[in-house]
Amino acid sequence: MPDPSAPAPRPIAGTRRVLAARVRDWLSRWNAVLPLFAAELIVWLGFGALLPIMPLYFREHGVDLRMLGFVIAAWPAARLIGEPVFGWVADRTARVPLMVAGLVVTAFALGLPLVITGPVPFLVLRALAGLSTAVYDPAARGYLTDSTPAARRGEAFGLYAAAQMAGLLLGPAIGGLGAALFGGVAFVFVFGAATTLLAALAVALRVHESPAVPRHHVAPSTDLTEFPSDPPSLQERAAADLAAEELAAADPPPADQPGSPSARPTTLRNRWLVSALVLNLGGFLSGGTYEVIWSVFLESRGAGLDLIGLTFAMFALPVLILSPIAGRLVDRRGVYPFIVAGSLLPAVASVTYPFIQVPVFVIPVVMLEASGFALLNPALYSVVAAGSPRGRSSTAQGLFGASGTVGTIIAAVATGYLAQIDIRYPFFIAATALLVCLVIGLAIGGGALRRLGPAAPSPARAGV
């Protein structure tokens, strides 16, 4: 006879049904942007394979430390020119062809350093890669902004970052294994080019031009009809934004929240966007330093290519895990604490690295730094989305990307010079720049940043 005191068997079939229902719900919720997430994953597989190799490869082919800073800076310099321009274009034309064209050109620019070598060719090819990614990125991020409800944008960009970091996590391992099996770094360049072409194919076949935002028939706003030069695509996107806001009118958010029609800015010159530009500048002043010096720094501490690749994977792991969680929390609790914590953690990591003598000990610090960026990035993307006027999401994203590009250029050029004096100096400067930009960005954002999110009640709800 069965023991009545024994625990009842777990309802396995019921659990499976619940899990299956949750998976279906998740897929349905993100169906419109899943192909974009997949494309990001594929692209970053190639980037992840190349990142640990590229600075060392350049140095082996005649690029000294000072020149390495300029070669690395060529990529963001081209983006600085391209992102605002192509962001503006992406708001006024079809986005999918722009994304596909940008990825195809990027693929060739990534592969050609294998056959065209030397400081000047490397400089030109890096600039070409930067310009082509400037075609792709604002269109992709603008598409994601327009395809996602305001209440889920933090989560959406958290998933977007997770897709990128999954590629960065797996890319170095695939690159190292492929290089071992096929006899050299040539595999890494071929792999980077091939994965980018595959991502272009995925976008061309699976990303649909019309964002899946809630729509019903609505005329474009009067401020758009006053300007006949605005193309139909821009008017349609602005109308879609208005339609989404009208659908949310039954339970409107507070007037100072990003989903509120009254909170939507009418110009790109608003406190949300400007503060996000400054904060992003600080993050990339830090990140640009590592692009130049990280592999060289670890090599100077005795690390081999296997450990260097592992550090990139360990950076990706916390971002992969924490970004979607942080994105959901940003949507529920507001952006302010995530901006502060997300800036402080990388600054602490940056001042810690120079004191580490045993290279393997950098790994926990790398994971601490990555956790900071996992908190920071979804919050910043939410601020940019809130600061994007109707129909101008790709333009705002282009400006946002350009601010980071300025930081990368400054950091890359300065790092090359500072590292010639002492390889530790760039880390200290990066931490200082990050903290200065945090203070300035919070000062510009002021109360607008504190109110951006459900955690902070509006004055009306607070009884003020």
C-alpha positions, 0 to 999 in steps of 0.5 A: 500500500502507498505510504500516505505520509510520502510526498505526492508525486510532482505533477510533471505534465502540469509543470511542462505545460506551464513552462511551455505556456511561458515559452510561448508567451515569451516568444509571442511578446518578442516575436517582432524583434527576435530576428534582430536579437539573432542577428546581434548574436551572430555578429558578435560571435565574429567580433568576439573571435576577433577582439582578443586577436586584433591588437596583437595581430596589428602589432605583429605586422608593424604597428607600434603602440602609438600607432595602434591607438590611431588604428583602433581610433579609426573605427570610432572616428568613422562612426562619429561621422556616420552615426548621426548621418545614417541615424537621420537617414534611417528615420526617413527611409526603409531600415532593413536595406540599411542594416543589410548593406551595413553588415555586408560592407562590415564583413568585407572590412573585417576579412581584408586585414588578412590579405592587406597588411600594414599600418596604413591599410589597417587604418583604412580598413578599420575606418571602413568597418566603423563607417559600415557599422554606423549604417547598421547600428542606428537603424537597428536600435531605432527599429528596436525602440519603435517595435517595443512598448515603452513599459518594456524598453529596458527589458528589450535592450537588456535582451539586446545586450545579452544577445551581443554578450552571448556572441562575445562569450562564445566567439573567443572560444570558437576563434581559439578552437578554430585557430588551433584546428586550422593552423593560425589566425586566418580562421579568425578573420574568415570566421568574423567575415562569414558570421557578419554575412550570415547576420546580413542574411538573417536580417534580410530574410527575417526582419520585417520593415514595419515595426510591430507596435500597436497601430490603428488608423490615425493621422500624422500629427499636425507638427509633421503636416506643417513640414511637407519635406518629411517623407511618408516613412517618418510620418508613419512612424510618428503616427504609430507612436501616437497610436500606441500612446492612445491605446495606453490612454485607458490607464495612463502613466504619470505625466513625467513617465516615458510612456506618457504622451505629455512627457514625449519631448518635441526636440532632440535637445532635452535633458534626458537625451543630453544626460544620456549622451554625457553618461555614454561618453564616460562609459566609452572613455573607459571602454576605448581604453581597453580596446587598445591596451587590454591584450597588450597589458595582459601580455605584459603580465605574462598572459597567453592568448588563451587567458586573454580570450578567457577574459573577454568571455568572462566579461561577456558572462555577467552581461549575458546573465544580468542585462535582461534582469537589469532591464526588467528592474529598470522598467519597474524601478527607474533608471537612476540607481542603475546609472549610478551603480553601473558607472561606479563598478567599472571605475573601481575595476579600472583603478584595480587592474594596474595593481594586479601582477598575476594575470589570472587574478584579473578575472573576478575584477573583469566580472565586477566591471562587466556587472556594472555595464550590465546595469548601466546599458539598459538604463541608458537605452531607456533614457534615450528612448524616453528622450526620442521625439516621435519619429526620431528614434534612429536619429536619437540613437545615432547621436547616442552612438556618436557620443560613445564614439567620441569617447572611444576616439579620445581614449584610443589616441590618449591610451597609445601615448600614455601607455608609452610612458607607463602602461598603468596610466590609461586605467587611472585616467579611464576611471577619472573620466568615467566618474567626471561624466557620471557627475556631469550627466546626473547634474544635467538629468537632475530630477528628470532622471529620478522621475524616469521610471515607475519607482518614483511616483509623480507629484500628483500621485505623491500628493505634492 
